[in-house]
Amino acid sequence: MVPRSLLRQLNRLRRRERLLRLTWAVARCLAAFSIVLAAARLIDFVVDLYRDTPHGLRVALLGVQVALWLTGAVYALRVLARRLTDTQVALWIEEKMPELGHRLISAVQLNRPGAETQGMSPAMIAAVTRQAEEQATDFARIADARRLKWTAQLLAPLGLAVALLFVLWPDTVRALLARQFLDDRPIPRSLAIESANGHQVWPVGEEGVLRFRVRGAFAEHLRGEVRI
């Protein structure tokens, strides 16, 4: 059997590597989600300037985002489920720490259940294993911790941008976010126009007067059009 001291070191590196991979994967997924969400909200905002955003377009935008969320979840689960074997971890350590001189991989392979050790000296195997244990330091440190820095560099600007938007335009951001989930909340505008005719109906061919109620930054020079 592989000595517990070596297994403990291998497991520490394996757990740290899995955590770093998952952190970096989740960071990239969050960045992609944020960019697509921002694009969808911008499309809704611009289209609504000229006409009510069609329900079909809003459903399509939500569908694209749901598909992206599911893809990101599957990707993160695959990263989490991927497990490096003891042999793979040992080879990785040997690559990063050549001073081990293949003692670690030899100790792992020669002491595992079912290892083919016919014709090999048990004393030699024990000596190699002992040397590997003596040289086993903190293997977890060889994991590439730069991914934590990359995660911070990727998410910090996004977090700052989101916070800035909420501070400057809180009502607009909340409304656009709710509309992404098909809520019919109106988008706040500096100028709001609504019908003052109520549900008045005119017979075909007769003239009528359209009345509107205007709220906000209205000026006499502003012109618009009515689509009937």
C-alpha positions in Angstrom: 0.0 0.0 0.0 1.1 3.6 -0.7 2.1 5.2 2.6 -0.5 7.4 4.2 1.9 10.3 4.4 2.3 10.3 0.6 -1.4 9.8 0.0 -2.1 12.7 2.3 0.2 15.0 0.3 -1.3 13.8 -3.0 -4.8 14.4 -1.8 -4.0 17.9 -0.6 -2.6 18.8 -4.0 -5.6 17.2 -5.7 -8.1 19.1 -3.6 -6.2 22.4 -4.1 -6.0 21.9 -7.9 -9.7 21.0 -8.1 -10.6 24.2 -6.1 -8.4 26.4 -8.3 -9.9 24.9 -11.5 -13.4 25.3 -10.2 -12.8 28.9 -9.1 -11.3 29.9 -12.5 -14.1 28.1 -14.4 -16.9 29.7 -12.3 -15.2 33.2 -12.8 -15.2 32.7 -16.6 -18.8 31.6 -16.5 -19.9 34.5 -14.5 -18.1 36.9 -16.8 -19.8 35.4 -19.8 -23.2 35.5 -18.1 -22.7 39.1 -17.2 -21.7 40.2 -20.7 -24.7 38.4 -22.3 -27.1 39.8 -19.7 -25.8 43.3 -20.3 -26.2 42.8 -24.1 -29.8 41.6 -23.6 -30.7 44.5 -21.4 -29.1 46.9 -23.8 -31.2 45.4 -26.7 -34.3 45.7 -24.6 -33.5 49.3 -23.6 -32.9 50.4 -27.2 -35.8 48.7 -28.8 -38.2 50.0 -26.2 -37.1 53.6 -27.1 -39.1 53.2 -30.4 -41.7 50.6 -29.6 -42.7 48.1 -27.0 -40.1 45.4 -27.1 -41.9 42.4 -28.8 -42.6 39.6 -26.4 -41.1 37.1 -28.8 -37.8 39.0 -28.7 -37.8 39.0 -24.9 -38.5 35.3 -24.8 -35.6 34.7 -27.3 -33.2 36.8 -25.2 -34.2 34.8 -22.0 -33.8 31.5 -23.9 -30.3 32.4 -25.0 -29.4 33.2 -21.4 -30.9 30.0 -20.0 -29.0 28.0 -22.6 -25.8 29.7 -21.5 -26.5 29.1 -17.8 -27.1 25.4 -18.4 -23.9 25.2 -20.5 -21.9 26.9 -17.7 -23.4 24.7 -15.1 -22.4 21.5 -17.0 -18.9 22.9 -17.6 -18.5 23.7 -13.9 -19.8 20.2 -12.9 -17.4 18.6 -15.3 -14.5 20.5 -13.8 -15.6 19.5 -10.3 -16.1 15.9 -11.3 -12.7 15.5 -13.0 -10.4 13.6 -10.6 -6.7 13.2 -11.2 -5.4 9.7 -10.3 -2.5 9.2 -7.9 -0.3 8.4 -10.9 -1.2 11.6 -12.7 -0.7 13.7 -9.6 2.7 12.0 -8.9 3.9 12.6 -12.5 2.8 16.2 -12.3 4.8 16.6 -9.1 7.8 14.9 -10.6 7.6 17.4 -13.5 7.5 20.4 -11.2 10.1 18.9 -8.7 12.7 17.1 -10.8 14.9 16.7 -7.6 12.6 13.8 -6.6 14.3 11.7 -9.3 11.3 9.5 -10.1 11.2 8.3 -6.5 7.6 9.5 -5.9 6.1 7.9 -9.0 8.0 4.7 -8.3 6.7 4.7 -4.7 3.1 5.2 -5.9 3.2 2.7 -8.7 5.1 -0.1 -6.9 3.0 0.1 -3.7 -0.5 0.3 -5.3 -2.7 -2.9 -5.2 -2.0 -5.2 -8.1 1.4 -3.7 -8.8 3.7 -5.9 -10.9 6.7 -6.3 -8.6 7.8 -9.7 -9.6 11.6 -10.0 -9.6 12.0 -6.7 -7.7 13.7 -6.6 -4.4 11.3 -5.7 -1.5 14.2 -4.0 0.2 14.7 -1.7 -2.9 11.0 -0.9 -3.0 11.0 0.0 0.7 14.1 2.1 0.3 12.6 4.1 -2.7 9.4 4.6 -0.8 11.2 5.8 2.3 13.2 8.3 0.3 10.0 9.5 -1.4 8.5 10.1 2.1 11.5 11.9 3.3 11.5 14.3 0.3 7.7 14.8 0.4 7.2 18.4 1.4 4.2 20.6 0.8 3.2 19.3 -2.7 0.1 21.6 -2.7 2.3 24.6 -3.3 3.0 23.6 -6.9 -0.6 24.2 -7.9 -0.8 27.3 -10.1 -2.3 29.9 -7.7 -2.2 32.5 -10.4 -5.7 31.5 -11.2 -6.9 33.3 -8.0 -5.3 36.4 -9.3 -6.8 36.0 -12.8 -10.2 35.5 -11.1 -9.9 38.7 -9.1 -8.7 40.6 -12.2 -11.7 39.3 -14.2 -14.5 39.7 -11.6 -13.3 43.0 -9.9 -14.0 45.2 -13.0 -17.4 43.5 -13.5 -18.4 43.9 -9.9 -17.3 47.6 -10.0 -19.3 48.2 -13.2 -22.5 46.6 -11.7 -22.2 48.6 -8.5 -21.7 51.8 -10.5 -24.8 51.1 -12.6 -26.9 50.4 -9.5 -25.7 53.6 -7.9 -26.3 55.8 -11.0 -29.5 54.3 -12.4 -31.0 51.9 -9.7 -34.6 52.0 -11.0 -33.6 51.5 -14.6 -31.3 48.6 -13.8 -33.9 46.9 -11.6 -36.5 47.3 -14.3 -34.3 46.0 -17.1 -33.3 43.0 -14.9 -37.0 42.2 -14.1 -37.9 42.5 -17.8 -35.3 39.8 -18.6 -37.5 37.4 -16.7 -40.5 38.5 -18.7 -41.9 41.0 -16.1 -43.9 43.7 -17.9 -42.4 46.5 -15.7 -41.9 49.7 -17.7 -38.5 51.1 -18.2 -38.1 54.5 -16.4 -37.5 57.3 -18.9 -36.8 61.0 -18.5 -39.9 61.5 -20.5 -43.1 59.4 -20.2 -46.1 59.6 -22.4 -49.4 57.8 -21.8 -52.8 57.9 -23.4 -55.4 60.3 -21.8 -58.3 59.0 -23.9 -58.8 55.9 -21.7 -60.7 53.2 -23.6 -62.6 55.6 -25.9 -63.6 54.0 -29.3 -64.5 55.9 -32.5 -66.6 54.4 -35.3 -64.7 53.8 -38.5 -64.4 56.9 -40.7 -65.2 59.4 -38.0 -62.6 61.9 -36.7 -61.4 62.0 -33.2 -58.9 63.8 -31.0 -56.0 61.9 -29.5 -54.9 63.2 -26.0 -51.8 62.3 -24.2 -50.5 62.8 -20.7 -46.8 63.8 -20.6 -44.6 63.5 -17.6 -40.9 64.4 -17.2 -38.5 66.5 -19.2 -41.0 67.9 -21.7 -40.2 70.8 -24.0 -42.3 72.5 -26.7 -39.8 71.8 -29.5 -40.1 68.0 -29.0 -41.9 66.2 -31.8 -43.0 62.6 -32.2 -45.3 60.3 -34.1 -48.3 58.1 -33.3 -48.6 54.7 -34.9 -52.3 53.6 -35.3 
